[in-house]
Amino acid sequence: MKKHLFTYLLFAGLLMAFSACKEKSDSHEGHDHSGHSHAEASPEGESHGGHDHHHEAGHDEHEEEEAELNESQYKALGIMLGSVESRSLSGVIQATGSLVMPPQQQISISFPYGGIVRSTTLLPGKWVNKGETVVTLENPEFIALQQEYLEAASQLTYLEQENRRQDELSRENVAAAKVFQRTSSELKALNARLDGLKQRLGLLNLAASSLSKGIRRTVSVVAPASGYVTHVNVNTGKAIQANEMLGELADTRFAQAELNIFEKDLSRLKTGQQVHVRLGNESTDRLATIYLIGREITPERMVKVLCKLSQTSRDLVPGTYLTAHLETGGTQVKALPEAAVVRSGDKQYVFVSEGKHNEEGSVHYPFKRVEIRTGLTQNGYVEVFPPANVKPNTVVIRGAYDLLSVMNNSEHGHSH
């Protein structure tokens, strides 16, 4: 107050001196004196104004993250300090995910020979059983292969008889023995050829014994496994190449739950752990068991966890959205009483004591607001992830919300 009175008197004196000089001096001298007067007045005025503005700006910034109590307020609020401590907490992990198909149950239908598609029963969404005919192909090569086998089979009968006859003659003279050796070699070669032809016929899904009924111009492509048709790549009359994909199947009875688990919860998971899963189109939970935990963290800090469903059916649809929750056992974590953590907006904070100091003969207690992340909550304690620089016995464990109110009221009053 004294300082402001002195400034006011000094300013009034300078103003009177300026008026007197202006009357007695010419315009040039008046200009010089006026400039001199302002030069004397402005440093203090600017300094004072600058000081006030700086103080206000610093005051706002200070009060945004700090609260300060005097001794009477400190005692009235019953502030109690404590430390972040290690506690065994158990809780529930919430997760989301979807149904996925393991690669072993995503089946592509192909054929080792090309041909013209004469018929197909493949339709998206249709269930087919293993061994069921799904495509019929036609190719002149199929006819040639069957003909070659039948010709070789007919030669086999003749060579077997000739080999027996030469065996009897070889017992009588040396010349016949040489012929017997040749026929035996030819018989072995023919048997090897027939075995190869049988295997090639097997690739056509044709049994050699069935050729006695005649040569077929078409062959059947059968489903290698049971499942729903998810993709069709053929139509009647289409020419396909050898090993071209004709369609895809998915046996949804083997669908699995893929969960997205936060990195911070990863240490509380283990294989064999039970999970309660609820599909987006169901009102009850299904039980599942964790059997694989991913080893790659996504940019969103998530880990993929695969779970086997205890109850499956072929009505499951891959890609279905699901929610899951799993109970975790006791884990040693850093924890604080729930009363120590305050929420402001969408963030959570604790107040940390910065000691005390004397100001104008009275004791003041400053507290700094520190943002934190939280985890499990159990029995009045909450898991926290505080900064590493929080010292022991400096965290406000009682009176934190009172400090938040003091800080908010201080900011509100200053804004007015």
VEXBASE-81763 format. One record per residue (C-alpha): residue in three letters; x, y, z. Coordinates in steps of 0.2 Angstrom, whole numbers, padded with zeros to 4 digits, always signed. Example, Ala and Ser with C-alpha at 12.3 -4.5 7.8 and 13.67 -1.06 7.14 Angstrom:
// VEXBASE-81763
ALA+0062-0022+0039SER+0068-0005+0036
***
This chain:
// VEXBASE-81763
MET+0000+0000+0000LYS+0014+0012+0004LYS+0023+0008-0012HIS+0007+0012-0022LEU+0005+0029-0013PHE+0023+0033-0016THR+0021+0029-0035TYR+0005+0039-0036LEU+0013+0055-0028LEU+0028+0053-0039PHE+0017+0052-0054ALA+0007+0068-0049GLY+0023+0078-0046LEU+0030+0073-0062LEU+0014+0078-0071MET+0014+0096-0063ALA+0032+0098-0067PHE+0029+0094-0085SER+0014+0106-0086ALA+0025+0120-0079CYS+0039+0117-0091LYS+0028+0116-0106GLU+0021+0134-0102LYS+0039+0141-0100SER+0048+0132-0113ASP+0047+0133-0132SER+0040+0118-0141HIS+0057+0110-0144GLU+0063+0112-0126GLY+0045+0106-0121HIS+0048+0091-0131ASP+0065+0087-0124HIS+0058+0089-0106SER+0043+0079-0109GLY+0053+0065-0116HIS+0064+0066-0101SER+0050+0066-0089HIS+0043+0050-0098ALA+0060+0042-0097GLU+0060+0044-0079ALA+0042+0039-0076SER+0040+0025-0088PRO+0054+0014-0081GLU+0045+0012-0064GLY+0028+0012-0072GLU+0033-0001-0085SER+0043-0011-0072HIS+0028-0011-0060GLY+0015-0015-0074GLY+0027-0029-0081HIS+0029-0035-0063ASP+0010-0037-0061HIS+0008-0045-0078HIS+0022-0057-0075HIS+0015-0061-0057GLU-0002-0064-0064ALA+0004-0076-0078GLY+0016-0085-0066HIS+0002-0086-0053ASP-0010-0094-0066GLU+0003-0107-0071HIS+0008-0110-0053GLU-0010-0113-0048GLU-0014-0125-0062GLU-0003-0139-0055GLU-0001-0133-0037ALA-0011-0130-0021GLU-0004-0121-0005LEU-0011-0121+0012ASN-0007-0111+0027GLU-0005-0119+0044SER-0023-0117+0050GLN-0030-0124+0033TYR-0017-0139+0034LYS-0023-0144+0052ALA-0042-0141+0048LEU-0041-0153+0033GLY-0032-0166+0042ILE-0019-0169+0028MET-0010-0186+0030LEU+0005-0191+0020GLY+0010-0208+0015SER+0020-0218+0002VAL+0017-0229-0013GLU+0018-0247-0006SER+0019-0264-0013ARG+0003-0274-0011SER-0005-0290-0018LEU-0020-0286-0028SER-0031-0297-0038GLY-0044-0291-0050VAL-0053-0293-0067ILE-0046-0289-0084GLN-0058-0283-0097ALA-0055-0286-0115THR-0062-0286-0132GLY-0059-0296-0147SER-0066-0307-0161LEU-0068-0325-0167VAL-0054-0330-0179MET-0050-0346-0188PRO-0034-0355-0186PRO-0024-0358-0202GLN-0026-0377-0200GLN-0045-0375-0202GLN-0045-0363-0217ILE-0044-0375-0232SER-0041-0371-0250ILE-0048-0382-0263SER-0037-0386-0278PHE-0033-0399-0290PRO-0016-0405-0297TYR-0023-0406-0315GLY-0031-0392-0325GLY-0047-0394-0335ILE-0064-0387-0340VAL-0077-0385-0326ARG-0092-0395-0330SER-0102-0393-0314THR-0100-0386-0296THR-0110-0387-0280LEU-0099-0373-0272LEU-0110-0359-0265PRO-0104-0346-0251GLY-0111-0351-0234LYS-0115-0369-0239TRP-0109-0383-0228VAL-0099-0397-0236ASN-0093-0413-0229LYS-0076-0421-0231GLY-0076-0431-0247GLU-0091-0423-0255THR-0090-0419-0274VAL-0089-0400-0276VAL-0082-0398-0294THR-0082-0410-0309LEU-0068-0407-0322GLU-0065-0413-0340ASN-0049-0415-0349PRO-0043-0426-0363GLU-0027-0430-0352PHE-0038-0439-0340ILE-0044-0451-0354ALA-0026-0454-0360LEU-0020-0458-0342GLN-0034-0471-0340GLN-0030-0479-0357GLU-0011-0480-0353TYR-0015-0489-0337LEU-0026-0501-0345GLU-0014-0505-0359ALA+0000-0508-0346ALA-0011-0519-0336SER-0015-0530-0351GLN+0004-0532-0354LEU+0007-0537-0336THR-0004-0553-0339TYR+0007-0558-0354LEU+0024-0554-0346GLU+0019-0564-0330GLN+0015-0579-0341GLU+0030-0577-0352ASN+0041-0576-0336ARG+0034-0592-0329ARG+0038-0601-0345GLN+0056-0595-0347ASP+0059-0600-0329GLU+0055-0618-0333LEU+0066-0617-0349SER+0081-0610-0339ARG+0082-0625-0329GLU+0087-0635-0345ASN+0100-0624-0353VAL+0110-0608-0352ALA+0102-0599-0367ALA+0085-0600-0359ALA+0092-0593-0343LYS+0097-0577-0352VAL+0079-0575-0359PHE+0072-0578-0342GLN+0083-0564-0334ARG+0077-0552-0348THR+0058-0556-0345SER+0060-0554-0326SER+0068-0537-0329GLU+0054-0532-0341LEU+0041-0538-0328LYS+0049-0528-0314ALA+0049-0512-0325LEU+0031-0514-0330ASN+0026-0517-0312ALA+0035-0500-0307ARG+0026-0492-0322LEU+0009-0498-0316ASP+0012-0492-0298GLY+0016-0475-0305LEU+0000-0475-0315LYS-0010-0480-0300GLN-0003-0465-0290ARG-0007-0453-0304LEU-0025-0460-0306GLY-0026-0458-0287LEU-0023-0439-0289LEU-0038-0439-0301ASN-0048-0447-0287LEU-0049-0463-0298ALA-0047-0481-0292ALA-0038-0492-0304SER-0050-0506-0300SER-0065-0495-0306LEU-0057-0494-0324SER-0064-0511-0327LYS-0081-0503-0329GLY-0074-0491-0343ILE-0064-0475-0346ARG-0072-0459-0338ARG-0070-0442-0347THR-0073-0432-0331VAL-0066-0433-0314SER-0073-0427-0297VAL-0064-0414-0286VAL-0069-0418-0268ALA-0069-0407-0252PRO-0053-0411-0242ALA-0061-0407-0226SER-0078-0402-0219GLY-0083-0384-0217TYR-0093-0369-0223VAL-0089-0362-0241THR-0081-0345-0238HIS-0075-0341-0256VAL-0079-0348-0273ASN-0067-0345-0288VAL-0075-0357-0302ASN-0091-0357-0312THR-0097-0369-0325GLY-0087-0369-0341LYS-0072-0361-0334ALA-0055-0367-0339ILE-0044-0369-0324GLN-0025-0372-0322ALA-0017-0385-0312ASN-0016-0382-0293GLU-0027-0366-0296MET-0038-0362-0280LEU-0056-0367-0284GLY-0063-0361-0267GLU-0061-0360-0249LEU-0068-0368-0234ALA-0068-0364-0215ASP-0073-0377-0202THR-0081-0365-0189ARG-0082-0378-0176PHE-0063-0374-0173ALA-0066-0355-0171GLN-0056-0347-0158ALA-0057-0331-0147GLU-0043-0318-0151LEU-0042-0306-0137ASN-0033-0289-0137ILE-0025-0287-0120PHE-0016-0271-0114GLU+0003-0273-0112LYS+0001-0268-0093ASP-0010-0283-0090LEU+0001-0296-0099SER+0011-0301-0083ARG-0005-0307-0075LEU-0010-0319-0089LYS-0004-0337-0091THR-0009-0352-0102GLY-0023-0363-0095GLN-0031-0348-0087GLN-0050-0348-0089VAL-0059-0333-0098HIS-0077-0328-0099VAL-0082-0324-0117ARG-0098-0316-0123LEU-0101-0315-0142GLY-0109-0299-0148ASN-0125-0308-0154GLU-0127-0318-0138SER-0134-0314-0120THR-0124-0327-0110ASP-0106-0331-0108ARG-0095-0345-0115LEU-0080-0352-0106ALA-0063-0352-0115THR-0046-0356-0110ILE-0030-0346-0114TYR-0018-0357-0124LEU-0007-0345-0133ILE+0000-0328-0128GLY+0007-0317-0142ARG+0025-0310-0141GLU+0022-0295-0152ILE+0016-0278-0145THR+0005-0268-0158PRO+0007-0249-0159GLU-0008-0247-0148ARG+0002-0256-0134MET-0009-0272-0136VAL-0005-0290-0137LYS-0015-0304-0146VAL-0021-0319-0134LEU-0029-0334-0142CYS-0042-0344-0132LYS-0050-0361-0136LEU-0069-0361-0133SER-0075-0375-0122GLN-0092-0375-0132THR-0091-0374-0151SER-0103-0376-0165ARG-0102-0374-0184ASP-0115-0360-0182LEU-0100-0348-0176VAL-0096-0334-0188PRO-0077-0329-0190GLY-0075-0310-0186THR-0089-0309-0173TYR-0086-0296-0160LEU-0084-0302-0142THR-0081-0295-0125ALA-0071-0305-0112HIS-0066-0304-0094LEU-0055-0315-0083GLU-0050-0315-0065THR-0032-0314-0061GLY-0023-0320-0045GLY-0014-0310-0032THR+0000-0299-0040GLN+0012-0288-0031VAL+0009-0271-0037LYS+0012-0253-0032ALA-0003-0246-0024LEU-0011-0232-0014PRO-0027-0230-0004GLU-0041-0225-0016ALA-0044-0209-0007ALA-0026-0203-0013VAL-0031-0203-0031VAL-0042-0189-0037ARG-0050-0187-0054SER-0051-0171-0064GLY-0059-0172-0081ASP-0053-0188-0089LYS-0037-0188-0080GLN-0031-0195-0063TYR-0019-0187-0051VAL-0011-0188-0034PHE-0005-0173-0023VAL+0013-0174-0018SER+0020-0163-0003GLU+0034-0151-0007GLY+0038-0148+0011LYS+0034-0132+0020HIS+0041-0114+0020ASN+0040-0098+0030GLU+0032-0083+0022GLU+0029-0067+0032GLY+0030-0076+0048SER+0018-0090+0044VAL+0020-0108+0039HIS+0014-0113+0021TYR+0012-0130+0014PRO+0014-0132-0005PHE+0007-0147-0014LYS+0010-0152-0032ARG-0003-0161-0043VAL+0005-0176-0052GLU-0004-0186-0066ILE-0004-0205-0064ARG-0011-0220-0072THR-0021-0233-0062GLY-0024-0252-0064LEU-0032-0264-0052THR-0044-0259-0038GLN-0047-0270-0023ASN-0051-0268-0004GLY-0049-0249-0004TYR-0032-0249-0013VAL-0029-0245-0031GLU-0014-0250-0042VAL-0004-0235-0048PHE+0010-0231-0060PRO+0018-0215-0053PRO+0033-0206-0059ALA+0049-0212-0053ASN+0054-0196-0044VAL+0040-0197-0031LYS+0049-0198-0014PRO+0043-0209+0000ASN+0031-0202+0013THR+0026-0187+0002VAL+0010-0193-0006VAL-0007-0186+0001ILE-0017-0201+0006ARG-0030-0191+0016GLY-0037-0174+0010ALA-0033-0176-0008TYR-0050-0170-0014ASP-0050-0156-0002LEU-0034-0150-0010LEU-0042-0152-0027SER-0056-0141-0021VAL-0044-0128-0014MET-0034-0128-0031ASN-0050-0126-0041ASN-0057-0112-0031SER-0041-0103-0031GLU-0041-0104-0050HIS-0059-0099-0051GLY-0056-0084-0040HIS-0041-0078-0050SER-0050-0079-0066HIS-0063-0066-0060
***
